[in-house]
Amino acid sequence: MVSSEKHQKSLLGGIERLAGLERPELIPLIPKILMEFYQADILEEDVVSSWGTHVSKKFVDKETSKKVRKASEPFLKVCAYLPVSNCGCSRRCSGSLRLRTMRTTMIRLGG
């Protein structure tokens, strides 16, 4: 189970490694992959947003990291500009305005 920030960052590093080195054809699908982990409450918005702000060479070379993070921009933009959930929960739920808006935006982005 991915529970701590450290675990979430390791998962993101694994995604970078898988898509960036092993399966580069997955790079265009990064926003969808991140959305699935987000909707399953495996990744938290603040951890993904923080991860997307800088390139790292911890899991892959900097050029690969840059490609993967660049591909994640549609998801990161959606996270950054949505209103806070109106449902009262601390994170998100299936009934929240935030999640519905994210799904709609991701569909429009082709994700």
N, C-alpha and C positions, 0 to 999 in steps of 0.2 A: 504494500500500500504506500502510495506517495503521500506523506503527511507533513513533513517539515519543508521549510524553504530550501534547505540543502538538497533534499530528495528531489524537489521540483526542478531545481537548477541542474541536477544530474540528469533528470529525464530530458530536459531541454538540450543538454549536451549530447545525450544519446540520439535525439532527433537530428541534431546538427550532423553528427557522425554518420548516421544511417543515410539521411538524404544527401548530405554533402559528399560523402566518400563512396558509400556502397551502392546507393540507388539514386543517382542524380535526377532521374526522371520524376522523383517525388518532390523536387524543389517547388514546382508550381502548385503543389497541393499543400504546402506548409500552412496556409491560413485555415484550410479545412481541418487539417490534423490538429492544430492548436485549438480550434473551436470545439472539436470532439472531446479533447482532454478538458477543456474549460467547462463544457456542458456536463461532463461526468464528474465535476468537482475534484479533478485530479490536479489541475493547475489553477492557481489563483491569479487574478488580474494584475495585482501589484508585482508579483514575481515575474510574470511574462513581460509586463511593461518595463521593468528594470532590466531584464535580460535583453530586451530589444534596443536598449539605448546605447550599447557599446559593443564593439567587436572584441572577441576574446580568442586566445589561442590555447585555452585549457584543454579542449576536446578535439579540435581540428586546427588546421592552419588558418591564419587570419583571412586569407582570400576566400576560403570555403565558408568561414563564419560570416563574412560579409555577404556572400551570396544568399545564405540561408536566412539571415536576418533581414536582408532586403526583400526577400520573398514573403516574409512574415508581416510586412508593413500594412497590408489591408486589414489584417486582424488587429494589429496594434492601433491603427487609426480608429477602428470601431470601438475598441476599449477606451481610448482616450477621450472621446467626445460624446459618449452616451450619458444621459441623465442618471442619477442615482436611482436605484430601485424604489418603486413606490409601494412595494408590498410589506415593508417593514423588517424584512430579514436582514441579517448582517452581511450576507454574501450575495446570494441570488437564488431564485427559485423559478420553476417553470411558468409561474403566473406573473412574473415581474415584467414591467415595461422594458427594463434594460435588456433582458434576454430576448424578448420578442423583437425589439429593435435590432439587436445583434443578428438574429437569424435573418430578418428581412434585408439588412445591409449586406450580409455575407452572400445572400442569394443574388442580390444586384451586382455584387463584385465578381460573381462567377465562382465563388468559393463553395 
